[in-house]
Amino acid sequence: RRQPTPREREREKDTKRMQYNFKKIATVPTAKDFIDVVLSKTQRQTPTVIHRGYAITRIRQFYMRKVKYTQQSWHEKLSRILEDFPRVDDVHPFYSDLLNVLYDKDHYKLALGQLNTARNIIDKISKDYVKLLKYGDSLYRCKQLKRAAMGRMCTMMKKHAASLAYLEQVRQHMSRLPSIDPSTRTILVCGYPNVGKSSFMNKVTRADVEVQPYAFTTKSIYVGHTDYKYLRWQVLDTPGILDRPLDERNTIEMQSITALAHLRTVVLYVVDISEQCGFTIKQQSDLFHSIAPLFANKPLVVALNKTDVVKVEELKESDRELLEDMRKFVAGPATLQLGEDDGDHQQLPTMSTLSEDGVADVKNLCCDRLLAMRVEQKLASRRAGDILNRLHVAQPKARDSKSRLPSIPASLEETKARKARGEKIITEKDLQEQNGGAGVYSADFNKNYLLANDEWKYDVIPEIYNGKNVADFIDPEIEAKLAELEREEEELEKQWEAEAHLREPKEAPLTEEEKQLLGEIKLRRKKLVAEHRRKKSVAGNTSKIPASKADPEGIRTTKNMKESLENIGLDADKAVERARSQSRGRKRERSLSRFQEGGDNDMDEDMEDVEKKRTHSSRSRSKSVAKRVAQTPPSGSGLKNTEANIKAQRLADLAQRKSSKKARSGEGDRVIVTKMPKHLFSGKRGNGKTDRR
């Protein structure tokens, strides 16, 4: 990569100067806030738990980390402040002098220098105490060294509280300064107070500067922008200047002097010939000649304002002589000219910011003179010569001596001849109006086609699909063939409808018994559907009705079910057997136990499969002997007798008790949760909890 030349480095440095943005400077906190921010950050970003029993190397490392982190935070924040604020020697001379006028350059440098010194001292404190912490022999000694280091750092920043407050005031004022580009095209308006400078700026730019009928309404430099010859121009409205020595001028006037001294602009000196500003023409002329050295190497325009009150011709002879002296100064060699005297310096321009007469002319004159000066400066520099040497302007040369006349189309000649004869040329717009107007008329573009034969203009353009002409695959007799197919389809449909009665199957008529059976089946099906719909509508939300209540007449019996099924030709034996096996008749437990012990062979097979519900072991002691005998272990269980069965149940309950105690608590459990959960009331403090540091 090519290294930049010294000239390119200087140009890049100048560019940075021009583009400096004071609004990006970060806020400077007060000394107290500064200390709180740094110490709270150290508390949050470093470990906070240390114990006496830890190894001494771990304790040393714990406190050294806190000291180093605090020093790093101070260093970063102070470096940010020192980098954000502009250095007086690096910014443009205009901004440098403006800083000196507004904030006192020495005080400004002293404040930044003190912060730089504080940063270096904090770094040295950290280095010294980290060295001492390496030899700490106990947790108490390390902790005291850490407290001493942080205390000295905070004390150092407290000593510079005044510098921090001063820099914050400077930052606030600098952020309100206008963004002035010293290198762009600029019109600088100057003169006595209340002569019409702000009114002129409001007329030629989009700015809105306060205008009042008293002196020093404008207390600082205002910036506006305007356009001229497709270029953006910067207009500066400066505060008024009084005719007195430089050391007696105040801060408001010195802003105007600084702008005049350092900005390469066109100077517009406004003169109030009506003297309504409170200053005579002689005073305004004396001020003009006193600040004349500031006009050197700048185009100058003197404008006579408030001509709507007093005309130039109505002035006294002495006043007109003063204006003539000012005109001669403008036309003299002290300022740059437009190159040739084109009459611009013959008389001073006049204007009225109230009626806006001549305001645009004055602006145009200022812009023209500044452009002429910039062009002359570029032509006088060495760069212009280098650029001109690289340019070549080509001049066309005659190819031969043959004369070549311009070629005029025949249609154009015909149109000209028709116009000469007085014929009206009908245009496309005339045709549109004659045929319904816009939105109705469709222009015919085919008539303008240039073809060998005019008959081809309205031919159908072939449609190409997959590289083939669609017209080549179209049958010219396709419509006749389609009509024939439709006719055949209609005949086939009529024939199918005519033969429909022949395809219907012939069935024998039903007998009286079959008709009666069919009616019963339909009635039964209708009842089943109605019952199903009723149950579906209530969704099972019905009470269980006892059988005696649901069937008080005793119709729903296995006997009646068997007869009804046999009447419709179905075997009802299995249905009756299933209904009897699922009956819920209550049985005597003692009889069942007797059957189980005695093993009566005549007992019903269904009774053998009934399993007695398991009785809880904890209640077995309160039962009678007969009931306890009922807990005889079933065959194949591996238990000898009833006592073994009860013991097995008791052991199972004991094993289950532990799991039951660990069951999850539900909504019905009355439990009081922990009043102060540990995860909410322990650990590091949150933001703002600095009262116990």
KAURBEL-V345751 format. One record per helix or strand. SS is the DSSP state (a for helix, b for strand). FROM is the first residue (numbers start at 1). LEN is the number of residues. If there is no record, write none. Layout:
ss->SS from->FROM len->LEN
ss->SS from->FROM len->LEN
//
This chain:
ss->a from->6 len->13
ss->a from->22 len->3
ss->a from->31 len->15
ss->a from->56 len->29
ss->a from->93 len->11
ss->a from->105 len->29
ss->a from->139 len->21
ss->a from->161 len->15
ss->b from->186 len->6
ss->a from->197 len->8
ss->b from->222 len->7
ss->b from->231 len->7
ss->a from->246 len->3
ss->a from->251 len->12
ss->b from->266 len->7
ss->a from->281 len->10
ss->a from->292 len->4
ss->b from->300 len->6
ss->a from->312 len->3
ss->a from->317 len->15
ss->b from->349 len->2
ss->b from->352 len->1
ss->b from->357 len->1
ss->a from->359 len->22
ss->a from->382 len->9
ss->a from->410 len->12
ss->a from->428 len->7
ss->a from->446 len->3
ss->a from->454 len->3
ss->b from->464 len->2
ss->b from->468 len->2
ss->a from->470 len->4
ss->a from->478 len->21
ss->a from->500 len->4
ss->a from->512 len->27
ss->a from->547 len->4
ss->a from->558 len->10
ss->a from->573 len->9
ss->a from->589 len->10
ss->a from->605 len->4
ss->a from->617 len->6
ss->a from->625 len->5
ss->a from->642 len->20
ss->a from->678 len->3
//
